[in-house]
Amino acid sequence: MQNDRRTFLLGSLSSAVLTACGGGGDDQTDAMADGAAAPSTSAAAPSTDVAATDTLETPDVTTAAEEIVTDGRATIQSAAVSLPGDPPQFLSWDAGSGPNRTHWSQHLQLPWKNPTYGDWLDAAGAPQGATPYAVVSVTTAGIFYNFPITNLVKKWVVTGENRGALLRTASASAATWSGRTASLAQRPVLVVHTTTGTFNCPCLALASYAKTSSAGLDTRLRAKLAPDQAVIAQFDLRAVTGTVVDATMKLYCESKSSTAVSASVFELDPPRFQLGTGGLQIQNGVAASYPRDASLRSHPSIIRAGDFSNLAPGVLFDSYSFNPAYNPYSVLPDPDAPGTMMFRGSFNPSASGQARGSFTGRIETMRANYADPLRPPILVEEQMFCRLYIYLEDDWNSVLDSNKMAIGWDLRMGWWNDAGGGYWQSTTGNGGAPGTGMKVYAPAGKNGSSQRYSRWEYQGHAVRMEAGKGVNDGNPYTHLRPLQTYAYNLDQPTAYGQMIRLGNGVIGKGRWHCIEQQIKMNSIAGPYDPLGNGVAVPDGVIRTWLDGVLCSEVTNMRWRRHRDMGVQGPWVNWFYGGKLPTEVPMHYRMNHLAVSREYIGPRIA
């Protein structure tokens, strides 16, 4: 890409309040090239002893979650537990953003361990086992069927983990069940008798997913059970007290095929997400020796550290990009960290694509060797850590597209442009232009008129974090977002970056999260060509900590084929889309940035 000046370098700025600044620069040009799909920078007798209980209605809108690329990269998924005040685990959803053939939750991008069929535990506790909790033969339509699931409900009540039931059938026939928004007399209900009374537990979700389709299904009104379609049933147990004596799930069959349907009940085994620490042990780093990050800059491994009180070049960032006509921001006192200044940025609706960029801050850790006219790097950074506190405000509600956010890494390099004090002018690695990972000779003018002299060109890649897009179908996890990385690399399956789920980490609106990421370049093996380009070994690393807990470890990345290529520096990039701007105003906050050559860890109060 040709661009004489990719950043606006700040001179002297006030440390109090900055306004009318946003993102922009070459990130917007790159994203336009990416396109909307991948921006750069989905039989029992009728029951008469029970009345179904009404439930909260949800908006009659279905929005399928975005399908993302998945692969076999290894990750560590934390066995997190819920904390007081956090939303409960395992809430299935039936309005379209819940299960499909690959994911238990499309919205949170939480995958099944066993794609296509989904995950369950049988009555003996065996994963994908064959012993059901109950089996009912469905022979007639127009009546309720009683599923005796006492032992399953006892387990939920005792453990406090209401995972839901999974209905499966091996019959070559199908049955359709009334959903939670059907007429009141036909809605699913769970009747629980305990030592303290009888409880009619309303249905939270009756979700169906097809084994042959990635599309999400809206099954609030009715759900189909068939050989190629399973049904998840979940009920509200919060009112249940005492010891469970017996429990019966009652489902109304609206229609069925001509032959009997054998419906078997298993316990659903959905993935567990990590929200914040997830109740796990925090891993402290160098920041633990510097309460409130005071004098953290003095640690020999720290490259940069501080709040957002001073954005002059070289203090926190070497440069940043913005367009003052869109997405205003402010630097304000942080009420959650007295004595520090936070950055409050925005995305705003606009007919112009310029509004998609909000903030881009870069730290250049690899400078060129001016003693060599071809400008190779004077040093190569093999690995780096970056920590940033982020906060998504309650208006973070766009459903059109996802957002680049928080921590990114510039591994693109390109050729060294001497203008404005010098910087790496990228040529590959985002915008639908994957890099080769090679060092090549670029004669003057190869990359446009701004390249006035012959240079070495390093065809690298970009790595940026992404938080997914919102949904408006009433999903109980609407306020949460998946934690993902959008990585250009040598093994990406298309011309665009590859979405990598960062374990099972999720972030929530209205709360600060400490996010730290480590990037480590892959090694290189022979044979080598005359310029030193070799074979990229799949041992590059992306490690991610959420609130001080390791949530993901990807250990087989390939970015480079030449040893001169390294971690150019962190890339704090907030960018919207796609090609469309957001349809609603959204705000975010940042504070406590630190960049280091070793693990930093959370800030100590």
PEZI-V137702 format. One record per residue. N is the residue number from 1. RES is the residue in one letter. NEAR is the number of other ideal C-beta (glycine too) atoms within 10 Angstrom. Layout:
n=N res=RES near=NEAR
n=N res=RES near=NEAR
This chain:
n=1 res=M near=17
n=2 res=Q near=12
n=3 res=N near=16
n=4 res=D near=12
n=5 res=R near=14
n=6 res=R near=23
n=7 res=T near=21
n=8 res=F near=16
n=9 res=L near=16
n=10 res=L near=19
n=11 res=G near=6
n=12 res=S near=8
n=13 res=L near=16
n=14 res=S near=11
n=15 res=S near=15
n=16 res=A near=11
n=17 res=V near=12
n=18 res=L near=20
n=19 res=T near=9
n=20 res=A near=13
n=21 res=C near=25
n=22 res=G near=25
n=23 res=G near=29
n=24 res=G near=27
n=25 res=G near=21
n=26 res=D near=22
n=27 res=D near=28
n=28 res=Q near=22
n=29 res=T near=18
n=30 res=D near=22
n=31 res=A near=26
n=32 res=M near=17
n=33 res=A near=16
n=34 res=D near=21
n=35 res=G near=16
n=36 res=A near=12
n=37 res=A near=12
n=38 res=A near=22
n=39 res=P near=31
n=40 res=S near=27
n=41 res=T near=28
n=42 res=S near=17
n=43 res=A near=16
n=44 res=A near=18
n=45 res=A near=9
n=46 res=P near=13
n=47 res=S near=19
n=48 res=T near=7
n=49 res=D near=9
n=50 res=V near=15
n=51 res=A near=13
n=52 res=A near=25
n=53 res=T near=17
n=54 res=D near=10
n=55 res=T near=17
n=56 res=L near=9
n=57 res=E near=10
n=58 res=T near=17
n=59 res=P near=9
n=60 res=D near=12
n=61 res=V near=13
n=62 res=T near=17
n=63 res=T near=21
n=64 res=A near=18
n=65 res=A near=26
n=66 res=E near=17
n=67 res=E near=16
n=68 res=I near=22
n=69 res=V near=15
n=70 res=T near=15
n=71 res=D near=12
n=72 res=G near=5
n=73 res=R near=18
n=74 res=A near=9
n=75 res=T near=17
n=76 res=I near=15
n=77 res=Q near=20
n=78 res=S near=20
n=79 res=A near=10
n=80 res=A near=24
n=81 res=V near=14
n=82 res=S near=17
n=83 res=L near=11
n=84 res=P near=5
n=85 res=G near=6
n=86 res=D near=17
n=87 res=P near=14
n=88 res=P near=11
n=89 res=Q near=18
n=90 res=F near=19
n=91 res=L near=18
n=92 res=S near=25
n=93 res=W near=29
n=94 res=D near=32
n=95 res=A near=26
n=96 res=G near=26
n=97 res=S near=28
n=98 res=G near=30
n=99 res=P near=28
n=100 res=N near=26
n=101 res=R near=18
n=102 res=T near=17
n=103 res=H near=28
n=104 res=W near=27
n=105 res=S near=28
n=106 res=Q near=30
n=107 res=H near=29
n=108 res=L near=27
n=109 res=Q near=25
n=110 res=L near=20
n=111 res=P near=19
n=112 res=W near=20
n=113 res=K near=13
n=114 res=N near=12
n=115 res=P near=15
n=116 res=T near=12
n=117 res=Y near=15
n=118 res=G near=25
n=119 res=D near=20
n=120 res=W near=26
n=121 res=L near=20
n=122 res=D near=18
n=123 res=A near=18
n=124 res=A near=8
n=125 res=G near=10
n=126 res=A near=12
n=127 res=P near=11
n=128 res=Q near=14
n=129 res=G near=14
n=130 res=A near=11
n=131 res=T near=12
n=132 res=P near=22
n=133 res=Y near=22
n=134 res=A near=20
n=135 res=V near=12
n=136 res=V near=22
n=137 res=S near=12
n=138 res=V near=25
n=139 res=T near=14
n=140 res=T near=12
n=141 res=A near=14
n=142 res=G near=11
n=143 res=I near=14
n=144 res=F near=23
n=145 res=Y near=24
n=146 res=N near=18
n=147 res=F near=23
n=148 res=P near=17
n=149 res=I near=25
n=150 res=T near=16
n=151 res=N near=14
n=152 res=L near=24
n=153 res=V near=26
n=154 res=K near=17
n=155 res=K near=19
n=156 res=W near=24
n=157 res=V near=19
n=158 res=V near=10
n=159 res=T near=9
n=160 res=G near=10
n=161 res=E near=15
n=162 res=N near=24
n=163 res=R near=23
n=164 res=G near=23
n=165 res=A near=25
n=166 res=L near=26
n=167 res=L near=28
n=168 res=R near=20
n=169 res=T near=21
n=170 res=A near=9
n=171 res=S near=19
n=172 res=A near=10
n=173 res=S near=16
n=174 res=A near=18
n=175 res=A near=27
n=176 res=T near=20
n=177 res=W near=27
n=178 res=S near=22
n=179 res=G near=27
n=180 res=R near=29
n=181 res=T near=20
n=182 res=A near=19
n=183 res=S near=10
n=184 res=L near=11
n=185 res=A near=11
n=186 res=Q near=18
n=187 res=R near=22
n=188 res=P near=27
n=189 res=V near=23
n=190 res=L near=29
n=191 res=V near=21
n=192 res=V near=28
n=193 res=H near=15
n=194 res=T near=18
n=195 res=T near=9
n=196 res=T near=11
n=197 res=G near=11
n=198 res=T near=12
n=199 res=F near=21
n=200 res=N near=17
n=201 res=C near=23
n=202 res=P near=17
n=203 res=C near=26
n=204 res=L near=24
n=205 res=A near=25
n=206 res=L near=28
n=207 res=A near=30
n=208 res=S near=24
n=209 res=Y near=30
n=210 res=A near=18
n=211 res=K near=15
n=212 res=T near=9
n=213 res=S near=12
n=214 res=S near=15
n=215 res=A near=14
n=216 res=G near=29
n=217 res=L near=21
n=218 res=D near=22
n=219 res=T near=27
n=220 res=R near=24
n=221 res=L near=15
n=222 res=R near=19
n=223 res=A near=29
n=224 res=K near=18
n=225 res=L near=24
n=226 res=A near=20
n=227 res=P near=14
n=228 res=D near=15
n=229 res=Q near=20
n=230 res=A near=25
n=231 res=V near=27
n=232 res=I near=27
n=233 res=A near=28
n=234 res=Q near=27
n=235 res=F near=29
n=236 res=D near=17
n=237 res=L near=18
n=238 res=R near=10
n=239 res=A near=12
n=240 res=V near=21
n=241 res=T near=12
n=242 res=G near=13
n=243 res=T near=10
n=244 res=V near=21
n=245 res=V near=13
n=246 res=D near=14
n=247 res=A near=25
n=248 res=T near=22
n=249 res=M near=26
n=250 res=K near=21
n=251 res=L near=30
n=252 res=Y near=24
n=253 res=C near=24
n=254 res=E near=18
n=255 res=S near=12
n=256 res=K near=19
n=257 res=S near=15
n=258 res=S near=5
n=259 res=T near=12
n=260 res=A near=15
n=261 res=V near=24
n=262 res=S near=16
n=263 res=A near=23
n=264 res=S near=21
n=265 res=V near=23
n=266 res=F near=26
n=267 res=E near=24
n=268 res=L near=23
n=269 res=D near=21
n=270 res=P near=24
n=271 res=P near=17
n=272 res=R near=19
n=273 res=F near=28
n=274 res=Q near=26
n=275 res=L near=26
n=276 res=G near=21
n=277 res=T near=20
n=278 res=G near=23
n=279 res=G near=16
n=280 res=L near=18
n=281 res=Q near=8
n=282 res=I near=14
n=283 res=Q near=14
n=284 res=N near=14
n=285 res=G near=21
n=286 res=V near=21
n=287 res=A near=26
n=288 res=A near=15
n=289 res=S near=12
n=290 res=Y near=19
n=291 res=P near=12
n=292 res=R near=15
n=293 res=D near=22
n=294 res=A near=10
n=295 res=S near=12
n=296 res=L near=22
n=297 res=R near=13
n=298 res=S near=9
n=299 res=H near=19
n=300 res=P near=8
n=301 res=S near=13
n=302 res=I near=21
n=303 res=I near=18
n=304 res=R near=20
n=305 res=A near=22
n=306 res=G near=17
n=307 res=D near=22
n=308 res=F near=26
n=309 res=S near=21
n=310 res=N near=17
n=311 res=L near=21
n=312 res=A near=14
n=313 res=P near=16
n=314 res=G near=13
n=315 res=V near=15
n=316 res=L near=22
n=317 res=F near=26
n=318 res=D near=20
n=319 res=S near=21
n=320 res=Y near=23
n=321 res=S near=24
n=322 res=F near=26
n=323 res=N near=19
n=324 res=P near=13
n=325 res=A near=13
n=326 res=Y near=23
n=327 res=N near=30
n=328 res=P near=17
n=329 res=Y near=26
n=330 res=S near=19
n=331 res=V near=24
n=332 res=L near=15
n=333 res=P near=14
n=334 res=D near=23
n=335 res=P near=7
n=336 res=D near=12
n=337 res=A near=18
n=338 res=P near=8
n=339 res=G near=10
n=340 res=T near=18
n=341 res=M near=21
n=342 res=M near=22
n=343 res=F near=26
n=344 res=R near=18
n=345 res=G near=23
n=346 res=S near=21
n=347 res=F near=28
n=348 res=N near=17
n=349 res=P near=13
n=350 res=S near=14
n=351 res=A near=7
n=352 res=S near=11
n=353 res=G near=18
n=354 res=Q near=16
n=355 res=A near=25
n=356 res=R near=31
n=357 res=G near=30
n=358 res=S near=32
n=359 res=F near=25
n=360 res=T near=28
n=361 res=G near=26
n=362 res=R near=23
n=363 res=I near=22
n=364 res=E near=18
n=365 res=T near=21
n=366 res=M near=21
n=367 res=R near=17
n=368 res=A near=22
n=369 res=N near=13
n=370 res=Y near=11
n=371 res=A near=8
n=372 res=D near=13
n=373 res=P near=10
n=374 res=L near=15
n=375 res=R near=22
n=376 res=P near=17
n=377 res=P near=21
n=378 res=I near=12
n=379 res=L near=11
n=380 res=V near=17
n=381 res=E near=17
n=382 res=E near=14
n=383 res=Q near=15
n=384 res=M near=23
n=385 res=F near=26
n=386 res=C near=26
n=387 res=R near=28
n=388 res=L near=22
n=389 res=Y near=25
n=390 res=I near=23
n=391 res=Y near=21
n=392 res=L near=25
n=393 res=E near=16
n=394 res=D near=10
n=395 res=D near=14
n=396 res=W near=24
n=397 res=N near=19
n=398 res=S near=22
n=399 res=V near=18
n=400 res=L near=16
n=401 res=D near=21
n=402 res=S near=23
n=403 res=N near=29
n=404 res=K near=28
n=405 res=M near=30
n=406 res=A near=24
n=407 res=I near=24
n=408 res=G near=30
n=409 res=W near=25
n=410 res=D near=28
n=411 res=L near=30
n=412 res=R near=25
n=413 res=M near=29
n=414 res=G near=26
n=415 res=W near=24
n=416 res=W near=25
n=417 res=N near=23
n=418 res=D near=13
n=419 res=A near=12
n=420 res=G near=13
n=421 res=G near=12
n=422 res=G near=14
n=423 res=Y near=22
n=424 res=W near=24
n=425 res=Q near=25
n=426 res=S near=29
n=427 res=T near=23
n=428 res=T near=22
n=429 res=G near=29
n=430 res=N near=31
n=431 res=G near=26
n=432 res=G near=19
n=433 res=A near=20
n=434 res=P near=23
n=435 res=G near=27
n=436 res=T near=18
n=437 res=G near=25
n=438 res=M near=20
n=439 res=K near=23
n=440 res=V near=16
n=441 res=Y near=11
n=442 res=A near=20
n=443 res=P near=11
n=444 res=A near=11
n=445 res=G near=12
n=446 res=K near=14
n=447 res=N near=20
n=448 res=G near=13
n=449 res=S near=9
n=450 res=S near=15
n=451 res=Q near=22
n=452 res=R near=12
n=453 res=Y near=15
n=454 res=S near=16
n=455 res=R near=26
n=456 res=W near=22
n=457 res=E near=25
n=458 res=Y near=33
n=459 res=Q near=25
n=460 res=G near=32
n=461 res=H near=30
n=462 res=A near=30
n=463 res=V near=28
n=464 res=R near=28
n=465 res=M near=27
n=466 res=E near=25
n=467 res=A near=21
n=468 res=G near=25
n=469 res=K near=22
n=470 res=G near=25
n=471 res=V near=27
n=472 res=N near=16
n=473 res=D near=24
n=474 res=G near=19
n=475 res=N near=26
n=476 res=P near=17
n=477 res=Y near=21
n=478 res=T near=17
n=479 res=H near=18
n=480 res=L near=23
n=481 res=R near=25
n=482 res=P near=27
n=483 res=L near=29
n=484 res=Q near=22
n=485 res=T near=24
n=486 res=Y near=24
n=487 res=A near=28
n=488 res=Y near=27
n=489 res=N near=27
n=490 res=L near=18
n=491 res=D near=15
n=492 res=Q near=19
n=493 res=P near=8
n=494 res=T near=11
n=495 res=A near=14
n=496 res=Y near=22
n=497 res=G near=27
n=498 res=Q near=22
n=499 res=M near=22
n=500 res=I near=23
n=501 res=R near=25
n=502 res=L near=28
n=503 res=G near=21
n=504 res=N near=26
n=505 res=G near=30
n=506 res=V near=29
n=507 res=I near=26
n=508 res=G near=18
n=509 res=K near=18
n=510 res=G near=10
n=511 res=R near=16
n=512 res=W near=21
n=513 res=H near=19
n=514 res=C near=23
n=515 res=I near=22
n=516 res=E near=26
n=517 res=Q near=24
n=518 res=Q near=22
n=519 res=I near=27
n=520 res=K near=17
n=521 res=M near=24
n=522 res=N near=22
n=523 res=S near=16
n=524 res=I near=19
n=525 res=A near=10
n=526 res=G near=7
n=527 res=P near=7
n=528 res=Y near=14
n=529 res=D near=12
n=530 res=P near=5
n=531 res=L near=13
n=532 res=G near=13
n=533 res=N near=21
n=534 res=G near=18
n=535 res=V near=12
n=536 res=A near=24
n=537 res=V near=14
n=538 res=P near=14
n=539 res=D near=13
n=540 res=G near=25
n=541 res=V near=15
n=542 res=I near=24
n=543 res=R near=20
n=544 res=T near=25
n=545 res=W near=27
n=546 res=L near=28
n=547 res=D near=22
n=548 res=G near=22
n=549 res=V near=22
n=550 res=L near=19
n=551 res=C near=26
n=552 res=S near=26
n=553 res=E near=18
n=554 res=V near=20
n=555 res=T near=16
n=556 res=N near=17
n=557 res=M near=27
n=558 res=R near=21
n=559 res=W near=27
n=560 res=R near=32
n=561 res=R near=27
n=562 res=H near=26
n=563 res=R near=16
n=564 res=D near=17
n=565 res=M near=27
n=566 res=G near=24
n=567 res=V near=24
n=568 res=Q near=29
n=569 res=G near=24
n=570 res=P near=28
n=571 res=W near=23
n=572 res=V near=25
n=573 res=N near=28
n=574 res=W near=31
n=575 res=F near=26
n=576 res=Y near=28
n=577 res=G near=26
n=578 res=G near=22
n=579 res=K near=16
n=580 res=L near=16
n=581 res=P near=23
n=582 res=T near=26
n=583 res=E near=12
n=584 res=V near=14
n=585 res=P near=15
n=586 res=M near=25
n=587 res=H near=19
n=588 res=Y near=24
n=589 res=R near=20
n=590 res=M near=25
n=591 res=N near=24
n=592 res=H near=25
n=593 res=L near=24
n=594 res=A near=28
n=595 res=V near=23
n=596 res=S near=24
n=597 res=R near=18
n=598 res=E near=15
n=599 res=Y near=18
n=600 res=I near=31
n=601 res=G near=22
n=602 res=P near=21
n=603 res=R near=22
n=604 res=I near=14
n=605 res=A near=6
